[in-house]
Amino acid sequence: MLIANRPALVSSLRNWRKSLSAGFLGAAASQFWFIGFSLTSAANVRTLALIEVPLAQIASRRIFSEGTSRREMLGMAMIVGGVGLLLMTAL
C-alpha cells in the first residue's frame, strides 16, 4: 500500500482504533473454528457454518435494505433444513 495507494495506507493507520474490535472478533471466530474441528468431524463443522448464509442475508436486509429473491429464500431454506437434519442425526 505504501507504493500503490499511500492515501489509503494513511487513512487505515488513522482509523486503527475502529478496527480493533473487528480484528478481535475475527481472531475469536478463527479460534472457535479450530475448537469446533477438534471436537467433531470437519463435515459437521462446515455444515453448521452454512447457517452463516441466512444470518448474513438478515443483516444485509436490515443494514442495507437489500431484498431477497425466491431463489435465495429456497436456497436458505435448504441450508437450514440440511443443518436441522444434521443436528437430528447427530443426537
N, CA and C atoms as a LAMMPS dump frame, in Angstrom:
ITEM: TIMESTEP
0
ITEM: NUMBER OF ATOMS
273
ITEM: BOX BOUNDS ff ff ff
-5.0000000000000000e+02 5.0000000000000000e+02
-5.0000000000000000e+02 5.0000000000000000e+02
-5.0000000000000000e+02 5.0000000000000000e+02
ITEM: ATOMS id mol type element x y z
1 1 1 N 0.821 -1.187 0
2 1 2 C 0 0 0
3 1 3 C 0.87 1.258 0
4 2 1 N 2.044 1.146 0.55
5 2 2 C 2.933 2.308 0.595
6 2 3 C 3.259 2.788 -0.811
7 3 1 N 3.425 1.862 -1.744
8 3 2 C 3.768 2.223 -3.116
9 3 3 C 2.513 2.478 -3.954
10 4 1 N 1.534 1.618 -3.833
11 4 2 C 0.374 1.681 -4.727
12 4 3 C -0.673 2.709 -4.322
13 5 1 N -0.943 2.851 -3.017
14 5 2 C -2.037 3.718 -2.599
15 5 3 C -1.715 4.326 -1.235
16 6 1 N -0.865 5.297 -1.238
17 6 2 C -0.417 5.929 0.006
18 6 3 C -1.566 6.565 0.803
19 7 1 N -2.539 7.263 0.177
20 7 2 C -3.653 7.835 0.96
21 7 3 C -4.469 6.771 1.697
22 8 1 N -4.658 5.621 1.086
23 8 2 C -5.396 4.547 1.757
24 8 3 C -4.627 4.032 2.961
25 9 1 N -3.314 3.931 2.847
26 9 2 C -2.485 3.492 3.964
27 9 3 C -2.572 4.485 5.12
28 10 1 N -2.458 5.757 4.815
29 10 2 C -2.543 6.791 5.854
30 10 3 C -3.916 6.759 6.521
31 11 1 N -4.962 6.611 5.728
32 11 2 C -6.323 6.555 6.272
33 11 3 C -6.506 5.346 7.185
34 12 1 N -5.973 4.189 6.783
35 12 2 C -6.123 2.998 7.62
36 12 3 C -5.326 3.122 8.912
37 13 1 N -4.196 3.79 8.876
38 13 2 C -3.428 3.996 10.096
39 13 3 C -4.115 4.984 11.04
40 14 1 N -4.837 5.927 10.494
41 14 2 C -5.583 6.881 11.331
42 14 3 C -6.762 6.208 12.034
43 15 1 N -7.349 5.222 11.414
44 15 2 C -8.553 4.573 11.94
45 15 3 C -8.265 3.24 12.616
46 16 1 N -7.1 3.07 13.187
47 16 2 C -6.733 1.773 13.753
48 16 3 C -7.6 1.396 14.943
49 17 1 N -8.083 2.354 15.714
50 17 2 C -8.897 2.02 16.888
51 17 3 C -10.224 1.372 16.493
52 18 1 N -10.806 1.845 15.407
53 18 2 C -12.085 1.29 14.949
54 18 3 C -11.937 -0.159 14.498
55 19 1 N -10.763 -0.52 14.019
56 19 2 C -10.577 -1.872 13.505
57 19 3 C -10.195 -2.876 14.578
58 20 1 N -9.927 -2.424 15.794
59 20 2 C -9.537 -3.355 16.852
60 20 3 C -10.634 -4.362 17.169
61 21 1 N -11.878 -3.911 17.267
62 21 2 C -12.957 -4.844 17.594
63 21 3 C -13.176 -5.85 16.466
64 22 1 N -13.1 -5.394 15.235
65 22 2 C -13.256 -6.317 14.108
66 22 3 C -12.128 -7.338 14.083
67 23 1 N -10.917 -6.89 14.335
68 23 2 C -9.779 -7.808 14.38
69 23 3 C -9.906 -8.813 15.503
70 24 1 N -10.337 -8.364 16.665
71 24 2 C -10.515 -9.268 17.799
72 24 3 C -11.59 -10.307 17.507
73 25 1 N -12.726 -9.854 16.957
74 25 2 C -13.802 -10.794 16.65
75 25 3 C -13.396 -11.789 15.567
76 26 1 N -12.613 -11.337 14.595
77 26 2 C -12.119 -12.257 13.571
78 26 3 C -11.187 -13.311 14.149
79 27 1 N -10.311 -12.894 15.064
80 27 2 C -9.41 -13.842 15.715
81 27 3 C -10.185 -14.834 16.579
82 28 1 N -11.198 -14.34 17.284
83 28 2 C -12.025 -15.223 18.109
84 28 3 C -12.787 -16.215 17.231
85 29 1 N -13.297 -15.751 16.104
86 29 2 C -14.022 -16.646 15.197
87 29 3 C -13.103 -17.745 14.68
88 30 1 N -11.883 -17.398 14.333
89 30 2 C -10.927 -18.41 13.877
90 30 3 C -10.635 -19.421 14.97
91 31 1 N -10.49 -18.936 16.191
92 31 2 C -10.237 -19.845 17.315
93 31 3 C -11.391 -20.817 17.503
94 32 1 N -12.63 -20.329 17.382
95 32 2 C -13.783 -21.214 17.53
96 32 3 C -13.879 -22.225 16.389
97 33 1 N -13.419 -21.842 15.187
98 33 2 C -13.36 -22.816 14.094
99 33 3 C -12.447 -23.974 14.481
100 34 1 N -11.262 -23.656 14.984
101 34 2 C -10.316 -24.711 15.366
102 34 3 C -10.844 -25.554 16.509
103 35 1 N -11.521 -24.942 17.457
104 35 2 C -12.116 -25.709 18.558
105 35 3 C -13.185 -26.657 18.012
106 36 1 N -14.021 -26.155 17.117
107 36 2 C -15.049 -27 16.52
108 36 3 C -14.461 -28.175 15.758
109 37 1 N -13.41 -27.929 14.982
110 37 2 C -12.775 -29.012 14.226
111 37 3 C -12.139 -30.041 15.153
112 38 1 N -11.701 -29.617 16.332
113 38 2 C -11.081 -30.575 17.25
114 38 3 C -12.13 -31.382 18.015
115 39 1 N -13.353 -30.89 18.096
116 39 2 C -14.377 -31.582 18.867
117 39 3 C -15.202 -32.572 18.055
118 40 1 N -15.336 -32.355 16.764
119 40 2 C -16.16 -33.232 15.935
120 40 3 C -15.576 -33.285 14.528
121 41 1 N -16.233 -33.997 13.645
122 41 2 C -15.707 -34.133 12.285
123 41 3 C -15.819 -32.806 11.526
124 42 1 N -14.951 -32.641 10.574
125 42 2 C -14.917 -31.404 9.785
126 42 3 C -16.216 -31.199 9.011
127 43 1 N -16.829 -32.278 8.557
128 43 2 C -18.08 -32.153 7.799
129 43 3 C -19.178 -31.529 8.658
130 44 1 N -19.249 -31.91 9.91
131 44 2 C -20.269 -31.336 10.797
132 44 3 C -20.033 -29.843 11.01
133 45 1 N -18.797 -29.468 11.218
134 45 2 C -18.473 -28.066 11.464
135 45 3 C -18.759 -27.233 10.221
136 46 1 N -18.35 -27.72 9.069
137 46 2 C -18.567 -26.978 7.819
138 46 3 C -20.059 -26.848 7.511
139 47 1 N -20.821 -27.901 7.761
140 47 2 C -22.256 -27.846 7.503
141 47 3 C -22.932 -26.865 8.447
142 48 1 N -22.575 -26.896 9.698
143 48 2 C -23.155 -25.963 10.65
144 48 3 C -22.77 -24.526 10.314
145 49 1 N -21.593 -24.335 9.741
146 49 2 C -21.148 -22.992 9.366
147 49 3 C -22.002 -22.399 8.241
148 50 1 N -22.715 -23.239 7.516
149 50 2 C -23.584 -22.739 6.45
150 50 3 C -24.715 -21.875 6.984
151 51 1 N -24.991 -21.964 8.268
152 51 2 C -26.038 -21.148 8.86
153 51 3 C -25.661 -19.673 8.777
154 52 1 N -24.407 -19.4 8.485
155 52 2 C -23.945 -18.022 8.31
156 52 3 C -24.642 -17.346 7.125
157 53 1 N -25.017 -18.106 6.121
158 53 2 C -25.644 -17.537 4.925
159 53 3 C -26.978 -16.858 5.26
160 54 1 N -27.917 -17.541 5.937
161 54 2 C -29.155 -16.827 6.283
162 54 3 C -28.915 -15.658 7.249
163 55 1 N -27.964 -15.795 8.151
164 55 2 C -27.684 -14.687 9.069
165 55 3 C -27.132 -13.478 8.323
166 56 1 N -26.278 -13.718 7.332
167 56 2 C -25.757 -12.615 6.524
168 56 3 C -26.864 -11.958 5.711
169 57 1 N -27.812 -12.754 5.25
170 57 2 C -28.942 -12.197 4.493
171 57 3 C -29.813 -11.326 5.386
172 58 1 N -30.04 -11.772 6.615
173 58 2 C -30.82 -10.967 7.558
174 58 3 C -30.113 -9.647 7.838
175 59 1 N -28.809 -9.711 8.039
176 59 2 C -28.04 -8.487 8.308
177 59 3 C -28.079 -7.547 7.106
178 60 1 N -27.929 -8.085 5.887
179 60 2 C -27.933 -7.222 4.707
180 60 3 C -29.309 -6.594 4.484
181 61 1 N -30.352 -7.296 4.864
182 61 2 C -31.697 -6.732 4.729
183 61 3 C -31.897 -5.59 5.713
184 62 1 N -31.444 -5.784 6.943
185 62 2 C -31.652 -4.75 7.966
186 62 3 C -30.717 -3.565 7.801
187 63 1 N -29.465 -3.832 7.447
188 63 2 C -28.483 -2.747 7.365
189 63 3 C -28.541 -2.028 6.024
190 64 1 N -28.595 -2.795 4.921
191 64 2 C -28.513 -2.205 3.586
192 64 3 C -29.838 -2.179 2.84
193 65 1 N -30.903 -2.679 3.433
194 65 2 C -32.241 -2.727 2.824
195 65 3 C -32.243 -3.483 1.496
196 66 1 N -31.48 -4.554 1.426
197 66 2 C -31.448 -5.382 0.218
198 66 3 C -32.586 -6.393 0.259
199 67 1 N -33.143 -6.66 -0.884
200 67 2 C -34.221 -7.634 -0.982
201 67 3 C -33.699 -9.048 -1.133
202 68 1 N -34.614 -10.013 -1.034
203 68 2 C -34.263 -11.424 -1.172
204 68 3 C -35.15 -12.033 -2.244
205 69 1 N -34.543 -12.701 -3.215
206 69 2 C -35.32 -13.33 -4.281
207 69 3 C -35.882 -14.672 -3.8
208 70 1 N -36.814 -15.206 -4.532
209 70 2 C -37.382 -16.522 -4.191
210 70 3 C -36.309 -17.61 -4.246
211 71 1 N -35.439 -17.483 -5.206
212 71 2 C -34.368 -18.477 -5.35
213 71 3 C -33.438 -18.463 -4.135
214 72 1 N -33.127 -17.261 -3.655
215 72 2 C -32.286 -17.153 -2.463
216 72 3 C -33.003 -17.709 -1.237
217 73 1 N -34.297 -17.42 -1.132
218 73 2 C -35.072 -17.948 0
219 73 3 C -35.116 -19.474 -0.024
220 74 1 N -35.288 -20.051 -1.21
221 74 2 C -35.299 -21.503 -1.335
222 74 3 C -33.949 -22.088 -0.925
223 75 1 N -32.866 -21.449 -1.376
224 75 2 C -31.539 -21.919 -1.006
225 75 3 C -31.306 -21.856 0.487
226 76 1 N -31.731 -20.759 1.103
227 76 2 C -31.558 -20.638 2.557
228 76 3 C -32.415 -21.647 3.307
229 77 1 N -33.613 -21.927 2.801
230 77 2 C -34.461 -22.941 3.429
231 77 3 C -33.811 -24.318 3.341
232 78 1 N -33.175 -24.597 2.215
233 78 2 C -32.478 -25.873 2.074
234 78 3 C -31.292 -25.965 3.024
235 79 1 N -30.581 -24.872 3.203
236 79 2 C -29.452 -24.857 4.131
237 79 3 C -29.935 -25.116 5.556
238 80 1 N -30.966 -24.396 5.978
239 80 2 C -31.485 -24.565 7.333
240 80 3 C -32.023 -25.985 7.522
241 81 1 N -32.704 -26.512 6.51
242 81 2 C -33.203 -27.891 6.593
243 81 3 C -32.069 -28.901 6.688
244 82 1 N -31.016 -28.699 5.913
245 82 2 C -29.864 -29.602 5.979
246 82 3 C -29.165 -29.559 7.328
247 83 1 N -29.035 -28.371 7.889
248 83 2 C -28.434 -28.249 9.22
249 83 3 C -29.329 -28.913 10.253
250 84 1 N -30.628 -28.737 10.11
251 84 2 C -31.56 -29.401 11.025
252 84 3 C -31.441 -30.91 10.954
253 85 1 N -31.353 -31.453 9.745
254 85 2 C -31.169 -32.908 9.579
255 85 3 C -29.855 -33.373 10.202
256 86 1 N -28.815 -32.601 10.004
257 86 2 C -27.527 -32.944 10.592
258 86 3 C -27.612 -32.985 12.111
259 87 1 N -28.265 -31.997 12.69
260 87 2 C -28.379 -31.964 14.144
261 87 3 C -29.251 -33.107 14.66
262 88 1 N -30.301 -33.468 13.909
263 88 2 C -31.18 -34.576 14.348
264 88 3 C -30.452 -35.909 14.287
265 89 1 N -29.602 -36.105 13.282
266 89 2 C -28.891 -37.378 13.168
267 89 3 C -27.703 -37.458 14.122
268 90 1 N -27.223 -36.322 14.585
269 90 2 C -26.072 -36.307 15.495
270 90 3 C -26.489 -36.656 16.916
271 91 1 N -27.776 -36.519 17.223
272 91 2 C -28.234 -36.799 18.582
273 91 3 C -28.413 -38.231 18.794
